[in-house]
Amino acid sequence: MSTQPDLLYSEEEEALRAAVRDLLTDHCDAASVIARVETDAPHDLSLWKALADGMGLAGLLVPEERGGQGATHREAAVVLEELGRAVAPVPYLTSAVVATEALLACGGGELLAELASGRKIGALAVGLHTAPGGVLTTVRAENGTLHGEVSAVADAGVADVLLVPADDGGLYAVEADAVTVTPQTSLDLTRPVATVSFDGASGRRLGDAEPAVRRALRAGAGLLASEQLGLADWTLTETVRYLKDRKQFNRPVGGFQALKHRLAQLWLEVVNLRAAARAAADALATGEDADVSVAVAQAYATSVAVHAAEEALQLHGGIGMTWEHPVHLYLKRAKADSIAYGTAGAHREALAELVDLRAP
Protein backbone atom coordinates (compact mmCIF):
# COMPACT_ATOMS: atom_id res chain seq x y z
CA MET A 1 0.00 0.00 0.00
CA SER A 2 1.55 3.32 -1.06
CA THR A 3 1.75 6.26 1.33
CA GLN A 4 0.66 9.78 0.54
CA PRO A 5 3.53 11.78 -0.97
CA ASP A 6 4.97 14.65 1.06
CA LEU A 7 4.89 17.57 -1.34
CA LEU A 8 6.35 20.10 1.09
CA TYR A 9 9.92 21.21 0.53
CA SER A 10 12.51 19.48 2.72
CA GLU A 11 15.24 21.39 4.55
CA GLU A 12 17.75 20.18 1.95
CA GLU A 13 15.52 21.39 -0.90
CA GLU A 14 15.12 24.81 0.72
CA ALA A 15 18.89 25.04 1.20
CA LEU A 16 19.38 24.14 -2.47
CA ARG A 17 16.85 26.82 -3.45
CA ALA A 18 18.66 29.45 -1.39
CA ALA A 19 22.03 28.59 -2.95
CA VAL A 20 20.68 28.68 -6.52
CA ARG A 21 18.78 31.92 -5.89
CA ASP A 22 21.89 33.57 -4.46
CA LEU A 23 23.90 32.57 -7.53
CA LEU A 24 21.21 33.83 -9.91
CA THR A 25 20.84 37.10 -7.97
CA ASP A 26 24.56 37.73 -8.42
CA HIS A 27 24.96 36.50 -12.02
CA CYS A 28 21.58 36.63 -13.77
CA ASP A 29 20.02 40.05 -13.27
CA ALA A 30 17.29 41.12 -15.69
CA ALA A 31 19.35 43.81 -17.41
CA SER A 32 22.13 41.38 -18.32
CA VAL A 33 19.64 38.79 -19.61
CA ILE A 34 17.97 41.41 -21.82
CA ALA A 35 21.35 42.59 -23.10
CA ARG A 36 22.42 39.02 -23.83
CA VAL A 37 19.33 38.07 -25.84
CA GLU A 38 19.98 41.03 -28.14
CA THR A 39 23.22 39.36 -29.28
CA ASP A 40 23.99 36.26 -31.34
CA ALA A 41 24.96 34.39 -28.15
CA PRO A 42 21.91 34.42 -25.86
CA HIS A 43 23.10 31.55 -23.66
CA ASP A 44 25.00 32.47 -20.51
CA LEU A 45 27.71 29.82 -20.54
CA SER A 46 29.57 31.28 -17.57
CA LEU A 47 26.40 30.93 -15.49
CA TRP A 48 25.96 27.41 -16.85
CA LYS A 49 29.53 26.57 -15.77
CA ALA A 50 28.82 27.90 -12.28
CA LEU A 51 25.63 25.80 -12.03
CA ALA A 52 26.96 22.64 -13.66
CA ASP A 53 30.58 22.57 -12.57
CA GLY A 54 30.70 24.84 -9.54
CA MET A 55 27.51 23.56 -7.86
CA GLY A 56 27.31 20.12 -9.50
CA LEU A 57 23.68 20.61 -10.52
CA ALA A 58 23.96 19.12 -14.02
CA GLY A 59 24.27 15.67 -12.48
CA LEU A 60 21.40 15.76 -9.99
CA LEU A 61 19.49 12.97 -11.76
CA VAL A 62 22.56 10.78 -12.30
CA PRO A 63 23.51 8.13 -9.68
CA GLU A 64 26.78 8.73 -7.84
CA GLU A 65 28.37 5.56 -9.22
CA ARG A 66 27.82 6.92 -12.72
CA GLY A 67 29.39 10.29 -12.08
CA GLY A 68 26.43 12.30 -10.76
CA GLN A 69 24.99 13.62 -7.51
CA GLY A 70 22.48 10.83 -6.91
CA ALA A 71 19.60 13.20 -6.15
CA THR A 72 16.04 13.01 -7.51
CA HIS A 73 13.58 14.89 -9.68
CA ARG A 74 12.43 16.78 -6.57
CA GLU A 75 15.78 18.54 -6.30
CA ALA A 76 15.94 19.15 -10.04
CA ALA A 77 12.46 20.68 -9.81
CA VAL A 78 13.67 23.17 -7.18
CA VAL A 79 16.53 24.21 -9.47
CA LEU A 80 14.10 24.68 -12.36
CA GLU A 81 11.78 26.78 -10.21
CA GLU A 82 14.62 29.18 -9.55
CA LEU A 83 15.75 29.17 -13.19
CA GLY A 84 12.16 29.94 -14.18
CA ARG A 85 12.04 32.86 -11.73
CA ALA A 86 15.10 34.33 -13.42
CA VAL A 87 14.28 33.23 -17.02
CA ALA A 88 17.90 32.09 -16.97
CA PRO A 89 19.30 31.47 -20.48
CA VAL A 90 20.99 28.14 -19.65
CA PRO A 91 20.39 24.66 -21.14
CA TYR A 92 19.45 23.02 -17.83
CA LEU A 93 16.11 21.53 -18.83
CA THR A 94 17.37 20.34 -22.21
CA SER A 95 20.74 18.91 -21.08
CA ALA A 96 20.56 18.08 -17.36
CA VAL A 97 17.01 16.70 -17.59
CA VAL A 98 15.90 15.65 -21.08
CA ALA A 99 19.20 14.52 -22.64
CA THR A 100 20.32 13.02 -19.33
CA GLU A 101 17.13 10.98 -18.94
CA ALA A 102 17.53 9.63 -22.48
CA LEU A 103 21.07 8.51 -21.65
CA LEU A 104 19.96 6.95 -18.36
CA ALA A 105 17.50 4.83 -20.32
CA CYS A 106 20.34 3.63 -22.58
CA GLY A 107 23.03 3.03 -19.99
CA GLY A 108 24.85 6.26 -20.81
CA GLY A 109 28.47 5.30 -20.17
CA GLU A 110 31.13 7.98 -20.39
CA LEU A 111 28.82 10.40 -22.20
CA LEU A 112 26.45 10.39 -19.23
CA ALA A 113 29.31 11.26 -16.88
CA GLU A 114 30.37 14.10 -19.19
CA LEU A 115 26.86 15.59 -19.12
CA ALA A 116 26.62 15.09 -15.35
CA SER A 117 29.87 16.98 -14.77
CA GLY A 118 28.95 19.77 -17.16
CA ARG A 119 31.96 19.01 -19.38
CA LYS A 120 29.52 18.58 -22.26
CA ILE A 121 26.07 19.92 -23.06
CA GLY A 122 23.61 17.49 -24.59
CA ALA A 123 20.44 18.02 -26.60
CA LEU A 124 17.82 15.53 -27.70
CA ALA A 125 17.25 16.05 -31.43
CA VAL A 126 13.47 16.22 -31.13
CA GLY A 127 11.27 19.25 -31.75
CA LEU A 128 10.59 21.17 -28.54
CA HIS A 129 6.84 20.86 -29.23
CA THR A 130 6.90 17.04 -29.11
CA ALA A 131 4.79 15.50 -26.34
CA PRO A 132 5.71 12.26 -24.53
CA GLY A 133 4.56 9.49 -26.84
CA GLY A 134 4.12 11.96 -29.70
CA VAL A 135 5.09 11.42 -33.32
CA LEU A 136 8.82 11.95 -33.86
CA THR A 137 10.58 13.42 -36.87
CA THR A 138 13.28 10.78 -37.20
CA VAL A 139 16.32 10.96 -39.42
CA ARG A 140 17.42 8.23 -41.81
CA ALA A 141 20.16 5.82 -40.76
CA GLU A 142 22.39 4.28 -43.43
CA ASN A 143 25.43 2.20 -42.50
CA GLY A 144 26.11 4.17 -39.33
CA THR A 145 25.59 7.58 -40.93
CA LEU A 146 22.55 9.83 -40.48
CA HIS A 147 20.64 11.84 -43.06
CA GLY A 148 17.77 14.34 -42.78
CA GLU A 149 16.87 17.23 -40.53
CA VAL A 150 14.96 18.02 -37.36
CA SER A 151 13.52 21.47 -36.69
CA ALA A 152 12.75 23.34 -33.45
CA VAL A 153 15.47 21.62 -31.41
CA ALA A 154 15.90 23.64 -28.22
CA ASP A 155 19.40 24.74 -27.22
CA ALA A 156 20.98 22.94 -30.20
CA GLY A 157 23.20 25.97 -30.74
CA VAL A 158 25.22 25.29 -27.57
CA ALA A 159 25.06 21.49 -27.55
CA ASP A 160 28.31 19.55 -27.78
CA VAL A 161 26.52 16.30 -28.56
CA LEU A 162 23.11 15.51 -30.04
CA LEU A 163 21.05 12.43 -29.19
CA VAL A 164 19.27 11.50 -32.40
CA PRO A 165 16.36 9.06 -32.84
CA ALA A 166 16.64 7.37 -36.24
CA ASP A 167 14.25 5.45 -38.47
CA ASP A 168 15.91 2.11 -37.62
CA GLY A 169 14.67 2.47 -34.04
CA GLY A 170 18.04 3.42 -32.60
CA LEU A 171 19.16 6.42 -30.58
CA TYR A 172 22.49 7.77 -31.82
CA ALA A 173 25.04 10.12 -30.28
CA VAL A 174 26.35 12.62 -32.83
CA GLU A 175 29.02 15.23 -32.18
CA ALA A 176 27.76 18.76 -32.82
CA ASP A 177 30.62 19.60 -35.19
CA ALA A 178 29.38 16.85 -37.54
CA VAL A 179 26.02 18.54 -38.18
CA THR A 180 24.74 21.89 -39.43
CA VAL A 181 22.79 23.94 -36.88
CA THR A 182 20.68 26.74 -38.36
CA PRO A 183 19.04 29.11 -35.83
CA GLN A 184 15.30 29.62 -36.19
CA THR A 185 13.30 32.67 -35.18
CA SER A 186 12.20 31.93 -31.63
CA LEU A 187 9.55 33.72 -29.58
CA ASP A 188 11.45 32.88 -26.39
CA LEU A 189 14.80 34.58 -26.85
CA THR A 190 16.19 32.90 -23.71
CA ARG A 191 15.64 29.36 -25.05
CA PRO A 192 16.48 29.53 -28.76
CA VAL A 193 15.57 26.74 -31.18
CA ALA A 194 17.32 25.62 -34.34
CA THR A 195 17.09 23.25 -37.27
CA VAL A 196 19.68 20.47 -37.15
CA SER A 197 20.69 19.01 -40.53
CA PHE A 198 22.40 15.64 -40.85
CA ASP A 199 24.26 15.06 -44.11
CA GLY A 200 26.05 11.77 -43.62
CA ALA A 201 27.02 12.54 -40.01
CA SER A 202 28.46 9.51 -38.25
CA GLY A 203 26.63 8.43 -35.11
CA ARG A 204 27.25 5.96 -32.32
CA ARG A 205 24.23 3.84 -31.46
CA LEU A 206 23.37 4.06 -27.76
CA GLY A 207 20.22 1.94 -27.54
CA ASP A 208 16.55 1.86 -28.48
CA ALA A 209 15.09 5.26 -29.22
CA GLU A 210 11.42 4.77 -28.32
CA PRO A 211 11.71 4.05 -24.56
CA ALA A 212 14.58 6.53 -24.16
CA VAL A 213 12.74 9.39 -25.89
CA ARG A 214 9.50 8.64 -24.06
CA ARG A 215 11.28 8.70 -20.69
CA ALA A 216 13.16 11.89 -21.59
CA LEU A 217 10.09 13.78 -22.78
CA ARG A 218 8.01 12.68 -19.79
CA ALA A 219 10.66 14.02 -17.40
CA GLY A 220 10.94 17.18 -19.49
CA ALA A 221 7.19 17.78 -19.41
CA GLY A 222 6.93 17.01 -15.69
CA LEU A 223 9.77 19.27 -14.62
CA LEU A 224 8.78 22.01 -17.06
CA ALA A 225 5.83 22.56 -14.70
CA SER A 226 8.30 23.61 -12.00
CA GLU A 227 9.89 26.11 -14.38
CA GLN A 228 6.41 27.47 -15.16
CA LEU A 229 5.72 27.65 -11.42
CA GLY A 230 8.86 29.73 -10.83
CA LEU A 231 7.90 32.01 -13.70
CA ALA A 232 4.33 32.47 -12.41
CA ASP A 233 5.51 33.01 -8.84
CA TRP A 234 7.99 35.74 -9.88
CA THR A 235 5.46 37.59 -12.02
CA LEU A 236 2.85 37.52 -9.24
CA THR A 237 5.32 38.63 -6.55
CA GLU A 238 6.74 41.40 -8.72
CA THR A 239 3.27 42.63 -9.70
CA VAL A 240 2.14 42.81 -6.06
CA ARG A 241 5.30 44.71 -5.16
CA TYR A 242 4.81 47.18 -8.01
CA LEU A 243 1.14 47.82 -7.19
CA LYS A 244 2.02 48.56 -3.57
CA ASP A 245 4.54 51.18 -4.67
CA ARG A 246 2.63 52.72 -7.59
CA LYS A 247 0.26 55.49 -6.53
CA GLN A 248 -2.79 56.90 -8.28
CA PHE A 249 -5.11 59.55 -6.81
CA ASN A 250 -2.62 59.67 -3.94
CA ARG A 251 -3.17 56.05 -2.87
CA PRO A 252 -1.44 52.75 -3.77
CA VAL A 253 -2.89 51.20 -6.90
CA GLY A 254 -2.88 47.83 -5.15
CA GLY A 255 -5.53 49.13 -2.79
CA PHE A 256 -8.21 49.18 -5.48
CA GLN A 257 -10.62 46.32 -4.92
CA ALA A 258 -10.86 45.24 -8.55
CA LEU A 259 -7.10 44.72 -8.69
CA LYS A 260 -7.11 42.92 -5.34
CA HIS A 261 -9.61 40.43 -6.77
CA ARG A 262 -7.46 39.80 -9.85
CA LEU A 263 -4.38 39.22 -7.73
CA ALA A 264 -6.24 36.95 -5.30
CA GLN A 265 -7.48 34.81 -8.18
CA LEU A 266 -3.97 34.61 -9.60
CA TRP A 267 -2.56 33.69 -6.18
CA LEU A 268 -4.98 30.76 -5.96
CA GLU A 269 -3.92 29.57 -9.41
CA VAL A 270 -0.23 29.74 -8.48
CA VAL A 271 -0.84 27.80 -5.25
CA ASN A 272 -2.65 25.09 -7.22
CA LEU A 273 0.15 25.02 -9.76
CA ARG A 274 2.67 24.52 -6.97
CA ALA A 275 0.76 21.45 -5.80
CA ALA A 276 0.56 20.04 -9.33
CA ALA A 277 4.23 20.70 -10.11
CA ARG A 278 5.41 19.22 -6.81
CA ALA A 279 3.23 16.16 -7.36
CA ALA A 280 4.74 15.63 -10.81
CA ALA A 281 8.30 15.97 -9.48
CA ASP A 282 7.60 13.56 -6.62
CA ALA A 283 5.93 11.04 -8.95
CA LEU A 284 8.92 11.14 -11.31
CA ALA A 285 11.22 10.60 -8.32
CA THR A 286 9.27 7.62 -6.97
CA GLY A 287 7.91 6.21 -10.23
CA GLU A 288 4.37 6.05 -8.83
CA ASP A 289 1.63 7.29 -11.19
CA ALA A 290 4.19 9.41 -13.02
CA ASP A 291 2.29 9.44 -16.33
CA VAL A 292 -0.88 10.71 -14.66
CA SER A 293 0.87 13.29 -12.47
CA VAL A 294 2.86 14.71 -15.38
CA ALA A 295 -0.26 14.96 -17.55
CA VAL A 296 -2.19 16.71 -14.76
CA ALA A 297 0.64 19.18 -14.15
CA GLN A 298 1.05 20.10 -17.82
CA ALA A 299 -2.71 20.26 -18.44
CA TYR A 300 -2.84 22.98 -15.77
CA ALA A 301 0.53 24.74 -15.79
CA THR A 302 0.31 26.42 -19.18
CA SER A 303 -2.78 28.52 -18.49
CA VAL A 304 -1.47 29.66 -15.10
CA ALA A 305 1.97 30.69 -16.36
CA VAL A 306 0.54 32.58 -19.34
CA HIS A 307 -2.16 34.22 -17.21
CA ALA A 308 0.37 35.32 -14.59
CA ALA A 309 2.66 36.84 -17.21
CA GLU A 310 -0.22 38.57 -19.01
CA GLU A 311 -1.50 40.06 -15.75
CA ALA A 312 2.01 41.24 -14.90
CA LEU A 313 2.33 42.96 -18.27
CA GLN A 314 -1.07 44.67 -17.98
CA LEU A 315 -0.82 45.67 -14.32
CA HIS A 316 2.63 47.18 -14.76
CA GLY A 317 0.98 49.66 -17.11
CA GLY A 318 3.15 51.64 -19.50
CA ILE A 319 6.47 50.49 -18.03
CA GLY A 320 5.44 46.86 -18.54
CA MET A 321 5.28 47.46 -22.29
CA THR A 322 8.90 48.63 -22.50
CA TRP A 323 11.82 46.50 -23.67
CA GLU A 324 13.85 47.54 -20.61
CA HIS A 325 11.39 45.94 -18.18
CA PRO A 326 11.92 42.16 -18.01
CA VAL A 327 8.23 41.17 -17.96
CA HIS A 328 8.26 40.59 -21.74
CA LEU A 329 10.86 37.86 -21.22
CA TYR A 330 8.48 36.07 -18.86
CA LEU A 331 5.51 36.37 -21.21
CA LYS A 332 7.54 35.02 -24.12
CA ARG A 333 8.89 32.14 -22.02
CA ALA A 334 5.37 31.35 -20.77
CA LYS A 335 3.99 31.36 -24.32
CA ALA A 336 6.84 29.18 -25.62
CA ASP A 337 6.49 26.79 -22.68
CA SER A 338 2.79 26.45 -23.48
CA ILE A 339 3.67 24.24 -26.47
CA ALA A 340 6.91 22.72 -25.11
CA TYR A 341 6.75 18.95 -24.61
CA GLY A 342 3.10 18.93 -25.65
CA THR A 343 0.25 21.42 -25.39
CA ALA A 344 -2.18 21.46 -22.48
CA GLY A 345 -4.77 19.94 -24.82
CA ALA A 346 -2.44 17.07 -25.74
CA HIS A 347 -1.83 16.35 -22.06
CA ARG A 348 -5.56 16.45 -21.30
CA GLU A 349 -6.12 13.89 -24.06
CA ALA A 350 -3.35 11.72 -22.65
CA LEU A 351 -4.83 12.02 -19.17
CA ALA A 352 -8.26 11.01 -20.44
CA GLU A 353 -6.75 7.86 -21.95
CA LEU A 354 -4.81 7.07 -18.76
CA VAL A 355 -7.87 7.27 -16.50
CA ASP A 356 -10.19 5.68 -19.10
CA LEU A 357 -12.30 8.81 -19.50
CA ARG A 358 -12.64 8.99 -23.26
CA ALA A 359 -14.78 11.49 -25.09
CA PRO A 360 -18.12 10.11 -26.37
C-alpha positions as CSV (number, residue, x, y, z in Angstrom):
1,M,0.0,0.0,0.0
2,S,1.5,3.3,-1.1
3,T,1.7,6.3,1.3
4,Q,0.7,9.8,0.5
5,P,3.5,11.8,-1.0
6,D,5.0,14.7,1.1
7,L,4.9,17.6,-1.3
8,L,6.3,20.1,1.1
9,Y,9.9,21.2,0.5
10,S,12.5,19.5,2.7
11,E,15.2,21.4,4.6
12,E,17.7,20.2,1.9
13,E,15.5,21.4,-0.9
14,E,15.1,24.8,0.7
15,A,18.9,25.0,1.2
16,L,19.4,24.1,-2.5
17,R,16.9,26.8,-3.4
18,A,18.7,29.5,-1.4
19,A,22.0,28.6,-2.9
20,V,20.7,28.7,-6.5
21,R,18.8,31.9,-5.9
22,D,21.9,33.6,-4.5
23,L,23.9,32.6,-7.5
24,L,21.2,33.8,-9.9
25,T,20.8,37.1,-8.0
26,D,24.6,37.7,-8.4
27,H,25.0,36.5,-12.0
28,C,21.6,36.6,-13.8
29,D,20.0,40.1,-13.3
30,A,17.3,41.1,-15.7
31,A,19.4,43.8,-17.4
32,S,22.1,41.4,-18.3
33,V,19.6,38.8,-19.6
34,I,18.0,41.4,-21.8
35,A,21.3,42.6,-23.1
36,R,22.4,39.0,-23.8
37,V,19.3,38.1,-25.8
38,E,20.0,41.0,-28.1
39,T,23.2,39.4,-29.3
40,D,24.0,36.3,-31.3
41,A,25.0,34.4,-28.2
42,P,21.9,34.4,-25.9
43,H,23.1,31.5,-23.7
44,D,25.0,32.5,-20.5
45,L,27.7,29.8,-20.5
46,S,29.6,31.3,-17.6
47,L,26.4,30.9,-15.5
48,W,26.0,27.4,-16.9
49,K,29.5,26.6,-15.8
50,A,28.8,27.9,-12.3
51,L,25.6,25.8,-12.0
52,A,27.0,22.6,-13.7
53,D,30.6,22.6,-12.6
54,G,30.7,24.8,-9.5
55,M,27.5,23.6,-7.9
56,G,27.3,20.1,-9.5
57,L,23.7,20.6,-10.5
58,A,24.0,19.1,-14.0
59,G,24.3,15.7,-12.5
60,L,21.4,15.8,-10.0
61,L,19.5,13.0,-11.8
62,V,22.6,10.8,-12.3
63,P,23.5,8.1,-9.7
64,E,26.8,8.7,-7.8
65,E,28.4,5.6,-9.2
66,R,27.8,6.9,-12.7
67,G,29.4,10.3,-12.1
68,G,26.4,12.3,-10.8
69,Q,25.0,13.6,-7.5
70,G,22.5,10.8,-6.9
71,A,19.6,13.2,-6.2
72,T,16.0,13.0,-7.5
73,H,13.6,14.9,-9.7
74,R,12.4,16.8,-6.6
75,E,15.8,18.5,-6.3
76,A,15.9,19.2,-10.0
77,A,12.5,20.7,-9.8
78,V,13.7,23.2,-7.2
79,V,16.5,24.2,-9.5
80,L,14.1,24.7,-12.4
81,E,11.8,26.8,-10.2
82,E,14.6,29.2,-9.6
83,L,15.7,29.2,-13.2
84,G,12.2,29.9,-14.2
85,R,12.0,32.9,-11.7
86,A,15.1,34.3,-13.4
87,V,14.3,33.2,-17.0
88,A,17.9,32.1,-17.0
89,P,19.3,31.5,-20.5
90,V,21.0,28.1,-19.6
91,P,20.4,24.7,-21.1
92,Y,19.5,23.0,-17.8
93,L,16.1,21.5,-18.8
94,T,17.4,20.3,-22.2
95,S,20.7,18.9,-21.1
96,A,20.6,18.1,-17.4
97,V,17.0,16.7,-17.6
98,V,15.9,15.7,-21.1
99,A,19.2,14.5,-22.6
100,T,20.3,13.0,-19.3
101,E,17.1,11.0,-18.9
102,A,17.5,9.6,-22.5
103,L,21.1,8.5,-21.7
104,L,20.0,7.0,-18.4
105,A,17.5,4.8,-20.3
106,C,20.3,3.6,-22.6
107,G,23.0,3.0,-20.0
108,G,24.9,6.3,-20.8
109,G,28.5,5.3,-20.2
110,E,31.1,8.0,-20.4
111,L,28.8,10.4,-22.2
112,L,26.4,10.4,-19.2
113,A,29.3,11.3,-16.9
114,E,30.4,14.1,-19.2
115,L,26.9,15.6,-19.1
116,A,26.6,15.1,-15.4
117,S,29.9,17.0,-14.8
118,G,29.0,19.8,-17.2
119,R,32.0,19.0,-19.4
120,K,29.5,18.6,-22.3
121,I,26.1,19.9,-23.1
122,G,23.6,17.5,-24.6
123,A,20.4,18.0,-26.6
124,L,17.8,15.5,-27.7
125,A,17.3,16.0,-31.4
126,V,13.5,16.2,-31.1
127,G,11.3,19.3,-31.7
128,L,10.6,21.2,-28.5
129,H,6.8,20.9,-29.2
130,T,6.9,17.0,-29.1
131,A,4.8,15.5,-26.3
132,P,5.7,12.3,-24.5
133,G,4.6,9.5,-26.8
134,G,4.1,12.0,-29.7
135,V,5.1,11.4,-33.3
136,L,8.8,12.0,-33.9
137,T,10.6,13.4,-36.9
138,T,13.3,10.8,-37.2
139,V,16.3,11.0,-39.4
140,R,17.4,8.2,-41.8
141,A,20.2,5.8,-40.8
142,E,22.4,4.3,-43.4
143,N,25.4,2.2,-42.5
144,G,26.1,4.2,-39.3
145,T,25.6,7.6,-40.9
146,L,22.6,9.8,-40.5
147,H,20.6,11.8,-43.1
148,G,17.8,14.3,-42.8
149,E,16.9,17.2,-40.5
150,V,15.0,18.0,-37.4
151,S,13.5,21.5,-36.7
152,A,12.7,23.3,-33.5
153,V,15.5,21.6,-31.4
154,A,15.9,23.6,-28.2
155,D,19.4,24.7,-27.2
156,A,21.0,22.9,-30.2
157,G,23.2,26.0,-30.7
158,V,25.2,25.3,-27.6
159,A,25.1,21.5,-27.5
160,D,28.3,19.5,-27.8
161,V,26.5,16.3,-28.6
162,L,23.1,15.5,-30.0
163,L,21.1,12.4,-29.2
164,V,19.3,11.5,-32.4
165,P,16.4,9.1,-32.8
166,A,16.6,7.4,-36.2
167,D,14.2,5.4,-38.5
168,D,15.9,2.1,-37.6
169,G,14.7,2.5,-34.0
170,G,18.0,3.4,-32.6
171,L,19.2,6.4,-30.6
172,Y,22.5,7.8,-31.8
173,A,25.0,10.1,-30.3
174,V,26.3,12.6,-32.8
175,E,29.0,15.2,-32.2
176,A,27.8,18.8,-32.8
177,D,30.6,19.6,-35.2
178,A,29.4,16.9,-37.5
179,V,26.0,18.5,-38.2
180,T,24.7,21.9,-39.4
181,V,22.8,23.9,-36.9
182,T,20.7,26.7,-38.4
183,P,19.0,29.1,-35.8
184,Q,15.3,29.6,-36.2
185,T,13.3,32.7,-35.2
186,S,12.2,31.9,-31.6
187,L,9.6,33.7,-29.6
188,D,11.4,32.9,-26.4
189,L,14.8,34.6,-26.8
190,T,16.2,32.9,-23.7
191,R,15.6,29.4,-25.1
192,P,16.5,29.5,-28.8
193,V,15.6,26.7,-31.2
194,A,17.3,25.6,-34.3
195,T,17.1,23.3,-37.3
196,V,19.7,20.5,-37.1
197,S,20.7,19.0,-40.5
198,F,22.4,15.6,-40.8
199,D,24.3,15.1,-44.1
200,G,26.0,11.8,-43.6
201,A,27.0,12.5,-40.0
202,S,28.5,9.5,-38.3
203,G,26.6,8.4,-35.1
204,R,27.3,6.0,-32.3
205,R,24.2,3.8,-31.5
206,L,23.4,4.1,-27.8
207,G,20.2,1.9,-27.5
208,D,16.6,1.9,-28.5
209,A,15.1,5.3,-29.2
210,E,11.4,4.8,-28.3
211,P,11.7,4.1,-24.6
212,A,14.6,6.5,-24.2
213,V,12.7,9.4,-25.9
214,R,9.5,8.6,-24.1
215,R,11.3,8.7,-20.7
216,A,13.2,11.9,-21.6
217,L,10.1,13.8,-22.8
218,R,8.0,12.7,-19.8
219,A,10.7,14.0,-17.4
220,G,10.9,17.2,-19.5
221,A,7.2,17.8,-19.4
222,G,6.9,17.0,-15.7
223,L,9.8,19.3,-14.6
224,L,8.8,22.0,-17.1
225,A,5.8,22.6,-14.7
226,S,8.3,23.6,-12.0
227,E,9.9,26.1,-14.4
228,Q,6.4,27.5,-15.2
229,L,5.7,27.6,-11.4
230,G,8.9,29.7,-10.8
231,L,7.9,32.0,-13.7
232,A,4.3,32.5,-12.4
233,D,5.5,33.0,-8.8
234,W,8.0,35.7,-9.9
235,T,5.5,37.6,-12.0
236,L,2.8,37.5,-9.2
237,T,5.3,38.6,-6.6
238,E,6.7,41.4,-8.7
239,T,3.3,42.6,-9.7
240,V,2.1,42.8,-6.1
241,R,5.3,44.7,-5.2
242,Y,4.8,47.2,-8.0
243,L,1.1,47.8,-7.2
244,K,2.0,48.6,-3.6
245,D,4.5,51.2,-4.7
246,R,2.6,52.7,-7.6
247,K,0.3,55.5,-6.5
248,Q,-2.8,56.9,-8.3
249,F,-5.1,59.5,-6.8
250,N,-2.6,59.7,-3.9
251,R,-3.2,56.1,-2.9
252,P,-1.4,52.8,-3.8
253,V,-2.9,51.2,-6.9
254,G,-2.9,47.8,-5.1
255,G,-5.5,49.1,-2.8
256,F,-8.2,49.2,-5.5
257,Q,-10.6,46.3,-4.9
258,A,-10.9,45.2,-8.6
259,L,-7.1,44.7,-8.7
260,K,-7.1,42.9,-5.3
261,H,-9.6,40.4,-6.8
262,R,-7.5,39.8,-9.8
263,L,-4.4,39.2,-7.7
264,A,-6.2,37.0,-5.3
265,Q,-7.5,34.8,-8.2
266,L,-4.0,34.6,-9.6
267,W,-2.6,33.7,-6.2
268,L,-5.0,30.8,-6.0
269,E,-3.9,29.6,-9.4
270,V,-0.2,29.7,-8.5
271,V,-0.8,27.8,-5.3
272,N,-2.6,25.1,-7.2
273,L,0.1,25.0,-9.8
274,R,2.7,24.5,-7.0
275,A,0.8,21.5,-5.8
276,A,0.6,20.0,-9.3
277,A,4.2,20.7,-10.1
278,R,5.4,19.2,-6.8
279,A,3.2,16.2,-7.4
280,A,4.7,15.6,-10.8
281,A,8.3,16.0,-9.5
282,D,7.6,13.6,-6.6
283,A,5.9,11.0,-9.0
284,L,8.9,11.1,-11.3
285,A,11.2,10.6,-8.3
286,T,9.3,7.6,-7.0
287,G,7.9,6.2,-10.2
288,E,4.4,6.0,-8.8
289,D,1.6,7.3,-11.2
290,A,4.2,9.4,-13.0
291,D,2.3,9.4,-16.3
292,V,-0.9,10.7,-14.7
293,S,0.9,13.3,-12.5
294,V,2.9,14.7,-15.4
295,A,-0.3,15.0,-17.6
296,V,-2.2,16.7,-14.8
297,A,0.6,19.2,-14.2
298,Q,1.0,20.1,-17.8
299,A,-2.7,20.3,-18.4
300,Y,-2.8,23.0,-15.8
301,A,0.5,24.7,-15.8
302,T,0.3,26.4,-19.2
303,S,-2.8,28.5,-18.5
304,V,-1.5,29.7,-15.1
305,A,2.0,30.7,-16.4
306,V,0.5,32.6,-19.3
307,H,-2.2,34.2,-17.2
308,A,0.4,35.3,-14.6
309,A,2.7,36.8,-17.2
310,E,-0.2,38.6,-19.0
311,E,-1.5,40.1,-15.8
312,A,2.0,41.2,-14.9
313,L,2.3,43.0,-18.3
314,Q,-1.1,44.7,-18.0
315,L,-0.8,45.7,-14.3
316,H,2.6,47.2,-14.8
317,G,1.0,49.7,-17.1
318,G,3.2,51.6,-19.5
319,I,6.5,50.5,-18.0
320,G,5.4,46.9,-18.5
321,M,5.3,47.5,-22.3
322,T,8.9,48.6,-22.5
323,W,11.8,46.5,-23.7
324,E,13.8,47.5,-20.6
325,H,11.4,45.9,-18.2
326,P,11.9,42.2,-18.0
327,V,8.2,41.2,-18.0
328,H,8.3,40.6,-21.7
329,L,10.9,37.9,-21.2
330,Y,8.5,36.1,-18.9
331,L,5.5,36.4,-21.2
332,K,7.5,35.0,-24.1
333,R,8.9,32.1,-22.0
334,A,5.4,31.3,-20.8
335,K,4.0,31.4,-24.3
336,A,6.8,29.2,-25.6
337,D,6.5,26.8,-22.7
338,S,2.8,26.5,-23.5
339,I,3.7,24.2,-26.5
340,A,6.9,22.7,-25.1
341,Y,6.8,18.9,-24.6
342,G,3.1,18.9,-25.6
343,T,0.3,21.4,-25.4
344,A,-2.2,21.5,-22.5
345,G,-4.8,19.9,-24.8
346,A,-2.4,17.1,-25.7
347,H,-1.8,16.3,-22.1
348,R,-5.6,16.4,-21.3
349,E,-6.1,13.9,-24.1
350,A,-3.3,11.7,-22.7
351,L,-4.8,12.0,-19.2
352,A,-8.3,11.0,-20.4
353,E,-6.8,7.9,-21.9
354,L,-4.8,7.1,-18.8
355,V,-7.9,7.3,-16.5
356,D,-10.2,5.7,-19.1
357,L,-12.3,8.8,-19.5
358,R,-12.6,9.0,-23.3
359,A,-14.8,11.5,-25.1
360,P,-18.1,10.1,-26.4
